[in-house]
């Protein structure tokens, strides 16, 4: 019948690592450098390198900040979507008539007699929607850089004279050194 000691040891090891992680993170929040945190933790009875401290702090920060950052990102996405809807409603509003003069007389089209409309609001609404879409793309990762793989095979067919001369001199020096080293 299995003893189950391994599970207790594993649980204990996980708990000990979690405690080390929290301790390292808290010491870093107090303003200690990585080396100082390592020295403090070592003095407290657990030898640890500054590189291990860095990893412990990164893990703890990811656990603490990651979920909060994700919730905040979700809130920003919801807020941006709500703004998009509100701004989009402005596209349905009839443009205001253009006015002129100190009395604000409405301008009419001389050919049709209809009011001349100011479409500036619609244009600025479209600009705002584009900016909101860009913000959403950033928040959702839609505009994340894409990994592109490729290779380049280049063959140098002609070397400038000054470079060729430097290469020749380097070869001569190398050959002389080889002769010195081999004793010849």
N, C-alpha and C positions, 0 to 999 in steps of 0.2 A: 504494500500500500504506500503510495507516495507521501512524503512528509510535508510538502507544502512550504518548506523552508526557503526554497528558491523564490517563491512569490513574495514572501516577507522581505527577503533580501533585496529583491528588485524594487518593491514598493519603498523600502528604506532608502535605497540608492536614489530613486527618483525624488523622494522627499528631501534628501540631503542636497541633491543638485538644485532643487527648487529654492531651498534656503540659501545656498551659496549665491544663486542667481539674484535673489532679492537683496541679499546683503551687499553684493557688489554694486548693484544698481543704486541702492540707498546711499552708499558711500560716495558714489560718483555724483549723486545729486547734492551732496554736501560740499562738493567742489574739489574733491581729491582727484589727483591724476591717476592714470591706470597703474603706474608703478607704486604710488602711495596706497592705493586700494589693495594691490597685491601684498604689499608689506604689512598692512593692517590685518588682512585676512590670514597671512602666514603667522603673524604674531599671536593671532587668536587661536592658533593650533592647526590650521589647515594650509599646508604649503601650496601656493598657487602662483603661476607666472602672470606677468602683466598681459600677455597674449590671451591666456585663458580668461582673465578678468574682462578683456575687451569682448570676447565671445559671450560670456555670461551677461554682460550689460546689453549687448545687442539682442540676445534672446529675450531678456526681460522687457526691454523697450518694445520689441515687436509684440509681445504678449499684452503689454499695457496699452500701447498706443495704437496698434493695429485695429482692434475692434472699434475703438473710439473714432479713429480716422475713417473707418468704413461707414459708421453711422453718420458721421458728418458729411461724407461724400454723398450718401443716400439723401440726406436732408437737402444738400445743395442741388442734387438732380431734381428732386421734387419741386423745390423752389423755382428752379430755372424753367421747368416744364410749365408751372403755373404762370410764370411771367410770359412765356411764349404764348400761352392761350390769351392772356389779357392783351398783350401787344397785338396779337393776330386779330383781335376784335376791331382794332382801329382800322384795319384794311376795309372793313365793311361800312365805315362811316363815310357819308357823302362829303366830298371835299368842300371846304368853305369857298364862298365866292370871293373873287379878288375885288378889293376896294381901292379907290384912288382919291387923291385930293384931301384937303384938310377936313372936309365934311364926311369923308368915307363913303363916297358914292360907289355903288356897285358897278363894276365894269361889265359891259355886254360886248359880245362878239358882233362886230359890225356886219358880218355876212349873215349870221343866223339869228341874231338878236338874243341868243341865249346868254346866261351868265357865264363869265369866264371863271373857271375853277382853279383853285390853288392845290396842286397835287404834292406839295412839299411834305405834308404829313404822311402821305402814303410812302413817299420815297424814304423818309427818315424811319418809318415803321419797318420797311424792308431791310434797311441797314441794321436796325436794332435786332430784327429776327436773325439776320446772318451772324451777328455777334453772339446772340444767345445760342445759336446752333454750334458755333465754334466752342463756346464754353461747355456745352453738353458733350461735344466730341472729346474734349480734354478730360472731362469727368468720367466718361465711360470708356476711355481708352481707344476710341474709334480712330483717333488721329495719331496713335502711337507709331513710332518709327518701325518700319518693316525691315526684317533682316533680309538682306540681299547677298547671295553668295555668287561668287564668280571667280574666274582666274584670268590672269594676264600672262601671256607668254610673249616676252619681248626678246629679240635677238639684236645685239649691238653689232652692226656691220662695219662701222667706221668709228675709230677712236681719235679724238683731236690730238694733234701732234704733241702738245705740252703734256697731256695726260699719258700718252704713249711713252714719252721720255721719262716721266716720273716712275712709271711702271718698270721700265728697263733698269733704272737706277736702283729701285727697290729689289729687283731680282738679283742684280749684281751684289748688293749688300748681303742679301740672304745667302747667296752662294759662298761669299767670303766668310760669313759667320759659320756656315756648315763646315767649311774647310778648317776653321779654327777649332770648332768643337770636336771634329773627328780627328784632329791632330795632324792633318795633312797639309 
